[in-house]
Amino acid sequence: MAHDEELAQRIHDLLDGEPGVTSRKMFGGLGFMVDGHMAVAAGSQGSLMVRADPADAEEWADGSSVTPMEMRGRPMAGWLLVAPDALADDDQLQLWVDRGIAFVRTLPPR
């Protein structure tokens, strides 16, 4: 399953010029890394994976447009899946990208 090309381009445009940002194909998506840590990823069908502090992630999950990420049926602490309807405009996408970037900037570089 390939990532959503349009979403990946929108993320790329938002992160253009941001220091330490690279992208890499992973988990069937296109991950955007900051200093070696994945901050966000464009998934298939327009969804966005976002890395966050686990306490914030729990607060931000609304159970419909923003849900905890699951891998192999198990929730992943500190990861959210944001549905396309919550990313309709660039301001909404910017909010989630900023949240992912802000969290990984608290981690030591790899």
C-alpha positions as CSV (number, residue, x, y, z in Angstrom):
1,M,0.0,0.0,0.0
2,A,1.5,3.3,-1.1
3,H,1.4,6.6,0.7
4,D,-0.9,9.4,-0.4
5,E,1.2,11.5,-2.8
6,E,-0.9,14.7,-2.4
7,L,-0.6,14.6,1.4
8,A,3.1,13.9,1.2
9,Q,3.6,16.9,-1.1
10,R,1.6,19.1,1.3
11,I,3.8,18.0,4.2
12,H,6.9,18.5,2.2
13,D,5.8,22.0,1.3
14,L,5.2,22.8,5.0
15,L,8.5,21.5,6.1
16,D,10.6,23.0,3.3
17,G,13.5,24.8,4.9
18,E,13.0,23.2,8.4
19,P,16.4,22.2,9.7
20,G,17.2,18.5,10.1
21,V,14.2,17.2,8.1
22,T,14.5,14.2,5.8
23,S,12.0,11.8,4.4
24,R,12.0,8.1,4.1
25,K,9.6,5.4,2.9
26,M,8.5,3.2,5.8
27,F,5.5,1.3,7.1
28,G,3.8,1.7,3.7
29,G,4.0,5.5,4.1
30,L,6.4,8.3,3.7
31,G,7.9,9.3,7.0
32,F,9.3,12.8,7.7
33,M,12.2,12.6,10.1
34,V,13.7,15.4,12.2
35,D,17.2,14.7,13.4
36,G,16.6,11.0,12.8
37,H,13.2,10.7,14.6
38,M,10.0,10.3,12.7
39,A,7.7,13.2,13.4
40,V,4.9,12.6,10.9
41,A,4.1,10.2,8.0
42,A,1.8,10.4,5.1
43,G,-0.1,7.1,5.1
44,S,-2.4,5.6,2.5
45,Q,-5.8,7.1,1.7
46,G,-4.8,10.5,3.1
47,S,-4.3,9.7,6.7
48,L,-1.4,11.2,8.8
49,M,0.6,9.4,11.5
50,V,1.8,11.9,14.1
51,R,4.3,11.3,16.9
52,A,3.4,13.0,20.2
53,D,4.0,12.9,23.9
54,P,1.9,10.0,25.2
55,A,-0.1,12.3,27.6
56,D,-0.8,14.8,24.8
57,A,-1.8,12.0,22.4
58,E,-4.3,10.7,24.8
59,E,-5.8,14.2,25.2
60,W,-5.9,14.9,21.5
61,A,-7.5,11.7,20.5
62,D,-11.2,12.3,19.9
63,G,-12.1,8.7,18.9
64,S,-13.3,9.6,15.4
65,S,-10.9,11.9,13.3
66,V,-8.0,11.4,15.6
67,T,-7.3,8.0,17.0
68,P,-4.4,6.1,18.7
69,M,-2.3,4.4,16.1
70,E,-2.5,0.6,16.2
71,M,0.0,-1.9,14.9
72,R,-0.9,-5.5,14.7
73,G,-4.0,-4.8,16.8
74,R,-2.1,-3.1,19.6
75,P,-2.2,0.6,20.4
76,M,1.1,2.5,20.1
77,A,1.6,5.0,22.9
78,G,2.6,8.4,21.6
79,W,1.3,7.8,18.0
80,L,-1.9,9.2,16.5
81,L,-3.7,8.6,13.2
82,V,-5.3,11.7,11.9
83,A,-8.1,11.1,9.3
84,P,-8.2,13.0,6.1
85,D,-11.3,15.0,7.2
86,A,-9.2,16.6,9.9
87,L,-6.5,17.6,7.4
88,A,-8.8,19.4,4.9
89,D,-6.9,22.7,4.8
90,D,-3.3,23.6,5.3
91,D,-3.9,25.2,8.7
92,Q,-5.3,21.9,10.0
93,L,-2.3,20.0,8.5
94,Q,0.1,22.5,9.9
95,L,-1.3,22.0,13.4
96,W,-0.6,18.3,13.3
97,V,2.8,18.6,11.6
98,D,3.8,21.2,14.2
99,R,2.8,18.9,17.0
100,G,4.9,16.0,15.6
101,I,7.9,18.3,15.0
102,A,7.7,19.9,18.4
103,F,7.7,16.5,20.2
104,V,10.6,15.0,18.3
105,R,12.6,18.2,18.8
106,T,12.6,17.3,22.6
107,L,14.4,14.1,21.8
108,P,18.2,13.8,21.5
109,P,19.4,13.7,17.9
110,R,20.2,10.3,16.5
